[in-house]
Amino acid sequence: MGRIRLYRNISLTFIIFVAMLLAALFIFIYSQATIVVTADQQDVNLSFNASIKNKPTADEVNTQDVIAGTFKISSFKASGTFPVLSTKALSSDSIGEVKLINESNKSQSLLKTTQLQAASGVIVRTSEQVVVPASGSIKVGVYPKDPASFTDVQPGKLVIIKLNPALQDKIYGQVETTLSASSKEVKVLAQSDINKAKDELTSQAIASYRQQNNLTDNIPVFAEVTALKTDKKLGDSADNFNLSASVNIKVLDVNKEQITALIERKAEKLQLAGAAISTINPDDIKYTLLDTDSSGTMNVKVEYALKTSLTVDNPILGKSNFTGKTVEEVKDYAKSYPAIKNIEVYVSPYWRKTLPTKESAIKVTIK
C-alpha cells in the first residue's frame, strides 16, 4: 500500500508541475492589445454649382442640382472716394503730367517746350506739341526748365508764359498730382482700380443693408451693380477718384432641407471610405451669385466644409498596421495622421513590449 501511495503522489506532483509549466508557458506566449483612438474632425471642402428656382419640380430637386428658393430685391445707392493704385513709367526727363485746360471757344495749339509757370515761380516745359480743344482739356508730360534749381510743384494752376495775356485766364495748365524731380512714374486710373473700388462699394452696400435690416451673417445677401459712374476717365493721372453705383441688393431664402439633401448626395460621391460625416448645418453654407437668367433662376456657387471623422474600417486603422510593433512605434505612426487626435495602447500581459503578431489578438476602438 505504501508503494502505491508513493507512485500516486509522484504522478500527482508531475501532473501539477506540468500544468504549472503549461500555464506559465501560456501566460508567457499569450498576448492581447487594445488600441483606443480619439478621432479629430477634418474638413473636406465641397464646391459645386446649383440653380435656385422659385417653384422647381420634384424631379429637378431629387435628380438635379436644383433647390427651391426666393430672393428679395432692393435698390441701393453707394458712392465713395478711392485711391488710384495703377502707375505708368515716365520718360527719363519727365517729372509728371499737367492738364491743359481751354475754356475758350477756339482750339489752341501749343508747341513742344511751351513754358508753364507755377505760383512759386518754378517753370516747366511741355514734352510734345499738343492741340488743346475748345472747351476741353488734354494732358501732356512736362520736364523742368532748369533741373538744377527745380523744386516740387504742388497741385494748382500754371500760367502759359508766352500765351497772349488776354487768353491766359482761359487757357492754362493745372497740376493735379505733385510734380517732383524724384518721380519715375505717375499714377493713372486703370480698369483694375475701378474694379477694386466696385468690389469695395458692393461690400459696403451689403454691410449697410445687413445693418439696416438686422440681418445675421448666415443669411445670404448678394449685390449686383446696375450702373457705375466715375469722375475721371481711364488713363487720367490722379491720386484718387470718385465712384458712384446703383446696386441691387438680393436677399436669398433657400429651402434648407433641399440644400442639405443635395450636399449629402454630393458627399456620397466623394467615396469617403472609413470616414463618417457629421450633421450638415445649412447656416454654414456659403453661396456666391454667378448670374440670374431671364426666367429668374439664380445660378450660384455652393461651398461647404464637410466635417468628417475616422471610423474603425478606415485603412489607417487596419490591424496590420500595428502587429508586432512597440507601443511607441504605434504612437509615432498615429502622429503622421491629422485625423488621429490621440491614441492609447493597452497590451496584456503588462510586461510585453510589443503588440501581438496576430491581428485577431488586436482590438481597435474609437472613443
C-alpha positions in Angstrom: 0.0 0.0 0.0 2.8 2.3 0.8 4.4 1.9 -2.6 1.1 2.6 -4.4 0.6 5.7 -2.4 4.2 6.8 -3.3 3.5 6.3 -7.0 0.3 8.2 -6.8 1.9 11.1 -5.1 4.7 11.2 -7.7 2.1 11.1 -10.5 0.1 13.9 -8.9 3.1 16.0 -8.4 4.2 15.5 -12.0 0.7 16.5 -13.3 0.7 19.6 -11.1 4.2 20.5 -12.3 3.2 20.1 -16.0 0.0 22.1 -15.5 2.0 24.9 -13.9 4.6 24.7 -16.7 1.9 24.9 -19.3 0.2 27.8 -17.5 3.4 29.7 -17.3 4.1 29.0 -21.0 0.6 30.2 -21.9 1.0 33.3 -19.9 4.4 34.0 -21.5 3.2 33.4 -25.0 -0.4 34.8 -24.7 -0.8 38.4 -25.6 -3.7 40.8 -26.4 -3.8 44.5 -27.2 -6.5 47.2 -27.2 -6.0 50.4 -29.2 -8.2 53.3 -28.3 -8.3 56.1 -30.9 -9.6 59.7 -30.3 -10.5 61.0 -33.8 -10.1 64.6 -34.8 -12.6 66.1 -37.2 -11.3 67.0 -40.6 -12.7 69.4 -43.2 -13.4 68.2 -46.7 -14.2 71.2 -48.8 -17.2 70.7 -51.1 -17.9 73.1 -54.0 -20.4 72.9 -56.8 -22.8 75.0 -58.9 -26.6 74.9 -58.3 -29.7 76.6 -59.6 -32.2 78.2 -57.3 -35.8 78.3 -58.6 -39.0 79.7 -57.1 -41.0 76.6 -57.8 -38.8 73.7 -59.0 -40.4 70.3 -59.8 -39.9 67.3 -57.6 -37.8 65.6 -60.3 -35.5 68.7 -60.6 -35.0 68.7 -56.8 -34.3 64.9 -56.5 -32.2 64.3 -59.6 -30.6 67.7 -60.5 -28.6 70.4 -58.7 -31.7 72.4 -58.2 -33.2 73.7 -55.0 -36.2 75.9 -54.1 -35.6 79.4 -53.1 -36.7 83.0 -53.4 -35.0 86.3 -53.2 -36.0 89.8 -52.3 -34.5 92.7 -54.4 -33.9 96.2 -53.0 -32.3 99.1 -54.8 -29.4 100.8 -53.1 -27.1 103.8 -53.9 -23.5 103.8 -53.0 -20.5 106.1 -53.6 -17.0 106.8 -52.3 -13.6 108.1 -53.0 -10.9 105.6 -53.7 -7.1 105.7 -54.3 -5.5 105.2 -57.7 -3.0 102.4 -57.4 -2.0 101.8 -61.0 1.0 103.6 -62.4 2.9 104.2 -65.7 6.6 104.9 -66.1 7.7 108.4 -67.1 10.3 109.2 -69.7 13.8 109.8 -68.4 13.5 113.6 -68.1 9.8 113.8 -67.3 8.5 114.8 -63.8 4.9 114.1 -64.4 1.9 115.3 -66.3 0.0 118.6 -66.5 -3.6 119.0 -67.5 -4.0 121.8 -70.1 -7.5 123.4 -70.0 -9.1 125.5 -72.6 -12.2 127.5 -71.6 -12.4 129.5 -74.8 -14.5 128.6 -77.9 -11.4 128.1 -80.1 -8.8 125.3 -80.0 -5.3 126.3 -79.1 -2.1 124.8 -80.4 0.9 124.7 -78.1 4.4 123.9 -79.3 6.8 121.4 -77.8 8.9 123.1 -75.0 6.0 125.5 -74.2 6.7 127.1 -70.8 4.3 126.9 -67.9 5.0 128.8 -64.6 3.7 127.9 -61.1 2.8 130.4 -58.4 6.1 129.6 -56.8 7.9 130.8 -59.9 9.1 127.3 -61.0 8.9 126.8 -64.7 8.3 123.5 -66.6 8.2 122.8 -70.3 5.9 120.6 -72.3 7.5 117.4 -73.8 5.4 117.4 -77.0 3.3 119.6 -79.3 -0.4 119.4 -78.5 -3.7 121.0 -79.5 -6.0 121.9 -76.6 -9.6 121.5 -77.8 -12.1 124.4 -77.4 -14.0 124.0 -74.1 -11.9 120.9 -73.4 -8.7 119.7 -71.9 -5.7 117.5 -72.7 -2.8 116.1 -70.7 0.9 116.5 -71.5 4.1 115.4 -70.0 6.4 118.1 -68.6 10.0 118.5 -67.5 12.0 121.1 -65.6 13.3 124.2 -67.5 16.2 124.4 -65.0 16.8 121.0 -63.4 19.4 122.4 -61.0 17.1 124.8 -59.3 13.8 122.9 -59.7 11.6 122.4 -56.6 8.4 120.4 -56.3 5.3 121.9 -57.9 2.2 121.4 -55.7 -1.3 120.9 -57.2 -2.6 124.2 -58.6 -2.7 126.5 -61.6 0.1 127.1 -64.1 0.3 130.1 -66.4 1.3 129.6 -70.0 4.1 132.3 -70.1 4.2 133.2 -73.8 0.5 133.0 -74.5 -1.5 136.2 -75.2 -2.2 137.7 -71.7 -5.9 138.1 -72.8 -6.1 134.3 -73.1 -4.1 133.3 -70.0 -7.2 133.2 -67.8 -9.0 131.0 -70.2 -6.2 128.7 -71.4 -3.9 127.4 -68.6 -2.3 124.4 -67.0 -3.5 122.5 -64.0 -1.2 120.4 -61.7 -3.3 117.6 -60.3 -0.5 115.5 -58.7 2.7 117.0 -57.3 5.5 117.4 -59.8 8.7 116.1 -58.3 12.1 115.6 -59.8 12.3 112.3 -58.0 9.2 110.9 -59.7 9.9 108.0 -62.0 6.2 107.1 -62.6 2.8 108.7 -62.4 -0.5 107.3 -61.1 -3.1 106.7 -63.8 -6.6 105.4 -63.5 -6.9 101.9 -64.8 -9.8 99.4 -65.0 -8.3 97.4 -62.1 -8.7 100.5 -59.9 -12.3 100.8 -60.9 -12.9 97.0 -60.4 -11.3 97.1 -56.9 -13.4 100.2 -55.9 -16.5 98.5 -57.3 -15.9 95.5 -55.1 -15.4 97.7 -52.1 -18.6 99.6 -52.8 -20.7 96.4 -53.2 -19.2 95.1 -49.9 -20.1 98.3 -48.2 -23.6 98.2 -49.6 -24.2 94.7 -48.3 -22.8 95.6 -44.9 -25.0 98.7 -44.7 -28.1 96.7 -45.8 -27.4 94.0 -43.3 -27.1 96.6 -40.5 -30.3 98.5 -41.5 -32.3 95.3 -41.7 -30.7 93.4 -38.8 -29.7 90.5 -40.9 -27.3 88.0 -39.5 -24.2 86.8 -41.4 -25.7 83.4 -42.2 -28.4 84.9 -44.4 -27.1 85.1 -48.0 -27.0 88.6 -49.4 -25.7 89.5 -52.8 -25.1 92.8 -54.6 -25.5 93.4 -58.3 -24.2 96.7 -59.8 -26.6 98.0 -62.4 -24.9 101.4 -63.0 -21.4 102.7 -62.4 -20.0 106.3 -62.8 -16.6 107.8 -62.2 -15.5 111.4 -62.1 -12.3 110.6 -64.2 -11.6 108.7 -67.4 -9.4 105.7 -67.9 -5.8 106.9 -68.3 -6.2 110.1 -66.3 -3.4 110.8 -63.9 -4.7 111.3 -60.4 -4.1 110.3 -56.8 -7.8 109.3 -56.2 -11.2 109.2 -58.0 -14.8 109.2 -57.1 -17.1 106.3 -57.9 -20.8 106.0 -57.6 -23.0 103.0 -58.2 -26.6 101.8 -58.3 -26.8 98.5 -56.6 -29.5 95.8 -56.4 -29.4 94.0 -53.1 -30.6 90.4 -53.3 -31.5 88.5 -50.1 -31.7 84.8 -50.7 -34.0 82.4 -48.8 -33.4 78.8 -49.8 -35.2 75.5 -48.8 -32.8 74.2 -46.1 -34.0 70.6 -46.3 -33.4 70.5 -50.0 -29.9 72.1 -49.9 -28.9 69.7 -47.0 -30.1 66.7 -49.1 -28.2 67.9 -52.1 -25.0 68.3 -50.1 -25.5 64.7 -48.7 -25.8 63.4 -52.3 -22.6 65.2 -53.3 -20.8 63.8 -50.3 -21.8 60.2 -51.2 -20.0 60.6 -54.5 -16.7 61.6 -52.8 -16.1 58.0 -51.7 -15.1 58.9 -48.2 -14.3 55.3 -47.2 -13.7 55.0 -43.5 -14.9 58.5 -42.7 -18.1 59.5 -41.0 -19.8 62.8 -41.9 -21.2 64.9 -39.1 -24.6 66.6 -39.3 -24.7 69.3 -42.0 -25.5 72.8 -40.8 -27.3 74.7 -43.6 -26.4 78.0 -41.9 -22.7 77.4 -42.6 -23.2 77.0 -46.3 -21.6 79.8 -48.4 -23.3 81.0 -51.6 -21.7 83.1 -54.4 -24.1 84.5 -57.0 -23.0 83.7 -60.6 -25.8 85.0 -62.6 -29.6 85.3 -63.0 -31.2 84.2 -66.2 -34.3 85.6 -68.0 -36.6 83.2 -66.1 -35.5 84.5 -62.7 -33.4 81.4 -61.9 -30.4 82.2 -59.8 -27.2 80.3 -60.6 -25.0 80.1 -57.5 -21.7 78.5 -56.4 -22.3 76.5 -53.2 -19.3 75.9 -50.8 -19.4 73.8 -47.7 -16.8 72.3 -45.4 -17.9 68.8 -44.6 -16.8 67.7 -41.1 -15.5 64.1 -41.2 -14.0 61.8 -38.6 -12.4 58.3 -38.7 -14.4 55.1 -38.4 -12.9 51.7 -37.4 -13.0 50.4 -41.0 -10.7 53.2 -42.2 -7.5 51.7 -43.8 -5.4 53.9 -41.4 -6.7 51.9 -38.5 -6.1 48.5 -40.2 -4.8 46.0 -37.7 -2.0 45.0 -40.0 -0.5 48.5 -39.3 0.0 47.6 -35.6 1.0 43.9 -35.5 4.4 43.3 -33.9 5.0 47.0 -33.2 6.0 48.5 -29.9 3.7 50.9 -28.1 6.0 53.8 -29.1 6.0 52.8 -32.7 2.2 52.8 -32.8 2.1 56.2 -31.3 4.7 57.5 -33.8 2.6 56.0 -36.6 -0.5 57.9 -35.3 1.3 61.2 -35.3 1.6 61.2 -39.1 -2.2 61.3 -39.4 -4.0 64.6 -38.5 -7.3 62.6 -38.3 -6.0 60.9 -35.2 -6.1 63.3 -32.3 -4.8 60.9 -29.7 -4.1 57.2 -29.4 -3.9 54.9 -26.3 -2.4 51.4 -26.4 -3.0 48.7 -23.8 -1.0 45.4 -24.0 -1.5 42.4 -21.8 0.3 40.9 -20.1 1.7 44.2 -19.0 5.3 43.2 -19.3 5.1 42.6 -23.0 6.9 45.2 -25.0 5.3 44.6 -28.4 1.8 44.1 -29.7 0.6 40.6 -30.8 1.7 39.4 -34.2 -1.9 38.0 -34.9 -4.5 40.6 -36.0 -7.2 38.6 -34.2 -5.5 39.5 -30.9 -5.7 43.2 -31.5 -8.9 45.3 -30.9 -9.3 48.8 -32.3 -11.9 51.1 -30.9 -12.8 54.8 -31.4 -13.6 56.9 -28.4 
